[in-house]
Amino acid sequence: MKIRFNGGKTATNQAFIYTFTPVRYLIAPDKFKGTMNAQEVAETIASGIREFEPGAELDLLPIADGGEGTAALLAAQLEADRQTIETVDPLGRPITAEYFVNGHQAILEMSAASGLWRVRPAERNPLRSSTYGSGVMIRYLIENGFERIFVGLGGSATVDAGLGMGAALGYRFYGPDDRPIEPLPDVFSRIQRVEAPAVTRRPEVIGLADVETILIGPRGATYTFGPQKGLTPDEVATLDQEIARLVDQIDRDLGTKLADTPGAGAAGGFGYGILTFLKGQVVSGFNVVAEKVALRERIAAADIVITGEGKLDFQSLHGKGPYGVASLANLVGKPVWALAGVIEDRQLLKAHFNGLHSLVSVDVTVEEAMQNPGPLLRRRAFELCRDLTKRH
């Protein structure tokens, strides 16, 4: 707790009055992917703080940065209604996917149809996976008159640069014999011509990215995310070369030049698909969420800010939520601590956070942290408060 001095003195003595006011914490974490959503993380951290400091004032504000969970969080802030649609998963199998509607705007995540969670580990095959199902959802929203469409970019099972989505929107891809080709990554080398559909109306489409990755090259989508989705090093190099050639073809046929746009590589290149096939934009998902939830104002009202996510590393400094929270906290002069499952690249991170606490330690393995994150996170939150008290 904080102690404020409200002193005064009389003619005969000095009287000192101390007012004890509780510390106000802003708890603004992202999800711990694969174990806890952002709301669960916030509530668990809060329970650890209450255990140490029962009188603390807690402002719980789960955040998202364009990755999985962004659509639901924005929907809650905008009081959007949940809807469902029939579409297909990354392997073309029929599924039902959700999206959200608020007036003339819609919110969805590309992972609702094309996410890694849709495909069992033994079935994963990024070279035969497509974003066609996400395109079906977007086409439906366009045909039904929505004026603005937000698309969360993250958690994809795909590396098709959004070409599958393009096919669902009416773009046609042709081979050397001028026959249509389904634009799957393992046949990209055969595509020699791209034809755009006739477009009667085009809504505002905004891709919400959690990374600033470009599409091609060593810093591009395939090299950055391909191994996570099951590509071998040889497959990564080959596919990146084929996408680079295909981008040149698309540039000639459609008059575009967008592969180097920051965020084009988000969600296996789905950002590039939004830029190219929808004439949309790709922005920081964190910035959009931060504005909708009045994050800066709530940071300014706090004494201590706590954020975090499942893993913090150098990639967290390129569009991820906890870094965004830390940047705003530093801007308004508020101390900020991070709680995460795993923390790497501490030397890079510590310049942005007052402290870093991870579930994994010399006594806790990654596997143990994944199996039992709740009690560990609660304990780390308790230890954080205890350490802060010792410092002061």
N, C-alpha and C positions, 0 to 999 in steps of 0.2 A: 504494500500500500504506500501511497504518497503522504508525506507530512507537510502541511502548509502552516507557516507561522503567521499568526494574526496577533501581534504583540501590542501591548499598551502599558502605561505606568501611571500610578497615582502619586500623590504627594508623599505618601509614606512608604510605598513599596512598589515593586515592579510586578506586574501580572502578565504571565505568558499564557496565551491560549493557542493550543495546537488543534488543528482540524485534520482529522484523518480521512482521506478520500481514497476510494478504491482505484487501483490501476485499471485502465481501460485497454483491453486487448482487441485488436482486429485480427480475426483468424480467417485468412483468405488463401486456402490451398487449392490446388488442382487435384485431380484424382491420383490414386496410386494404382496405375494401370494393372488390370488383372486381379486385383484384390479388393479395393475399396473405391467407391465413387467419391466425388469431391465433397458431397454433403456428409457422408460417413466419416471422411477424414476430418472435416471441420468439427463435427460433433465429438469425435474421439479426442482430438487435441483439447477441446473445451473441457472434457471430463477430467483430463490430467491436470489442467490449470485449476479447476474447481477443487480438486483433491488437495492441492497445496495451498490455494488461496480462495477459500469459499466466497469471499466478498468481492471478488474481481468482477468488473463489468466486461461482458463478452459480446462482441459483435461478430456473428458468424456470417461469412460471405464466401461461399464456394465460388470458384472462378473456373474459366475455361479459356482456351487460346485458339480455338479453331479445330482442335482435335476432338476425339469422341467425347460426347457429353455437352458439347457447345450448343447444339440445337435445343436440347431439353432445358438448358439453363436460360437461353434467350427466350424460349417459349414461356417459361415461368415469369420472366421479367415483363414480357409483352402481353401476358395473359392470352397466349395463343392456344387454340384448340388442337388437340391431337387428332390426326386423320390417318388412314391407312390406304395403301394402294397395292395392287397385284403387279409384280415385276419379276425379275430374275436375279439370281445371285451371280458371283463372278464366274461360275462354271456353266451358267445358262439354265439353271434349275429354277422352277417356279417358286416364288416366295411371296410373303406379304411384308411390306416395309412401311415404316411410319414417317410422317412429316407433320408439320404444325402450320396452322393458318391463323392469321390475325388481319382481318379486313382484306385488303388487296395485296398483302404480302405473305409469303410463305417461307418457312425455314425447314431445311433438311440437312442431313449429313450424307455425304457420298458413301460413307461406310454402312448406312442403313441397308443398302443393296449390295455394295461392292466391298464390304469390310472383310478384314482378315478373320473376324469372329464368325463369319458365315461359312468358313471352310475348315473342316477338321485337319489337323496337322498332316495326316497321312495322305490327304487329298490335294494339298497345296501344290500348285503348278503355275507360277506366275507367267510363264510363257504361253499358257493356254487360258489365262484369266482375262476378263474384260470388264470394262465399266459400262457396258451396254445397259445394265439394269438401272444404274443411276441416270443414264440418259433417258430411259423410259419415264422415270419420275419427273424429270425436268420438262420433257416434252408435254406431259400431261398438264403440268402447271402452266406452261405457256399457252396451250390450247384452251385452257379454262380461264384465261384472262388475267392472271396475276401480274401485277405491275412491277413488283420487286421480289426477287428470290435470293435468300441467303443460303449459301451452301458451305457447311463445315467440311474442311479438308483435313483428313487424318484417319489413321487406322485402316488404310486400304490393303487389299490383297493383291493389288494390280500394279503393273509397271507399263501400262499401255499408252501413256501420255494423253489419256482422255480420248483416244481414237474410237473406242467402243461407244462412248457417249456420243461422239460425233456421228457415228453410224445410226444411232437411235434417233438423232435429230434430223436425219435425212441426207447427210453427207455420204458420198459414194467413193469407194476406193477400188481402183482397177489395176489389174496385172498386165503383163506384157502382151497377152492375147486379148486385151481390152474386155476381159470378163470381170465382173464384180468379185472382190475378195473381202472376206470377213477380216477386219483389221485386228488380228491377234498378234502378239509380239513375235511368235515363232514364224510368221510369214511376212513380217514387215519388209524383208528384203525383196519381196515380189511386187510390192506396191510401186506403181510407176505413174499414177495419175490420180488426182483428187478432184472431185466435182462437188460444188456447193449446191444446196437445195434453194429453191425459190423461197424467200422469207417474206411473209406478209406483216408480221409484227415481231418486235423484239423487246422484251421487258428488260429491266435493269437486273443483271445477275451479278452478285457479289460473292466471290469466293473468300472464305475466312481461313487464312493460313496460319499454321503454328510454326512454320519455318520460312526462311527466306531463300531456300534452295532454288537454284536455276534448273533448267531441264537437262542439259547435256554437259559432258566433260567430267573431269575428276571431282569437281565440286557439285556435280549434278545429281539428279534424282536416282539414276540407275546405280551409280557408284555408292551413293549415300544410303539408299534404302533397299537396293536389290538383294544384298546378302541377308538382310533381316527377313526377306520374304522367300528365301530358299534358292536364290541364284548362286551358282558357282562363280569363282573369279573369271573363268573363261567366258561364261555366259554373260557376266556383267560387261566385260570388254566388248564382246560381239554385239550385244544389244545396244550399248551406247553408240557404237559406230553406225548401226542400222537406223537408230532414231535420228542421229545427226544427218544422215543422208536423206531420210524421210522428211525431216524439217526443211531441208533445202528444197525438196519437191513441193511441199505444202506452201512454202514462201512464194515459189514461182506460180503455183496454180491459184492461190487465194490472195496473193498480194500482202502477206503478213510477214512480220519479223519479230517474234515474241519469245523465242526460247530463252533469251538472256534476261527476261523480266524476273526480278526477285519474286519468289513464290510460285513461279511456273513449274517448279519441280515438286511442289507439295502434292501429297497423296499419289505418289508414283507418276507424277506428271499430269494429274487431273487439273491442276492449276493452269497448265498450258492449254488444256482442252477448253476451259472456261474462257480464257483470253482469245483463243483462236476460233472456236466454233460457235461461241455465244456472244462474241464481242463484249465480254464482260470485264470485270476487274478483279484483281486479287489483292486483298488488303490484310493487314494484321488482324487476326481473329481476336487477339487479346485487346487491341485498342477498341474494337467495336463493343466487346463485352464490358470493358472498363467504363466506357461512356454510359452504357445502358444501366449499369449498377451503381453509378456515381462513386466509383472506386476512389478517385483522388480525394473527394470530400470526406469519405469515411476513413481514409488513412489520416487525413489532417485532424480528425476528431479523436484519434487513438493516441495512447501513450506508447504502446509497443505493437508492432506488426509481426505476425507469424504467417509464413507461407510455406509452400513445399509441394512436392510431387513424388512419384515413385522413384524416379532416378534424376539426379542432378549431375550434369557434366558440361563440357564445353558447348554442346549443342543447345543447352538451356539458355545460352546467351544470345541466341539467334531466333527470337520470336516466341519463346516459351513463357507461360504465365508467371511462374515465380520470379523470373528475371524482370518481367514487366512490373510486378508488384514492388520488387526491390527498387527499381528505377524511380517509380513514383514516390516511394517512401524516402529515398535519398533526396529527391527533389524538394520535398516539403520538410526535410529535416527530422524524420522520424526513424528511430532504430528498427531494424528488420532482421528477423531470424528465420532460418529455413530448417524444416524438418523433412527428411526424405528417407526412402527405403535404402537407397544406395547413393553415395556421393563420390564422384570421381573429379579429377582436375581441380582439386581444392585451391591450388595457388591462383588459378584463374577466377574462381568463384568468390574467394574471400574478399576481393576488392569491392564486391557489391553487397555483401551481407555482413552484419555485425557478428554473426555466428552461424555455424553449420552443424547440425546434429543428424546422424543417420541411425536407422534401426540396426543395420549391419554393424557389427563391432568384432572385437577379438573373441567375444563370447557368443556371438550370434551370426550364423551363416546366412547367405542369401536365401537358401532353401527354407531355413527356419523362419526368416522374416516374411517370406511369401506365404507360408502356411499359417502364421499366427501374427498378422500385422497389428491387429487392434490393441491387444494388451501391451505390445512393444511400443506402439506409438503413444499410448496413454502414459507409459512410464517415461518416455523421452520428453513429453510435454511437462510432466511433473519435474523431471530433472532440470529442464530448461528454466522453469520458474525458480527452482531452488538456487541455481547458479546465478540468476539475475539478482536474487536477494543478497547473495554473498558478495556480489560486486558492489552493491550499494549499502 
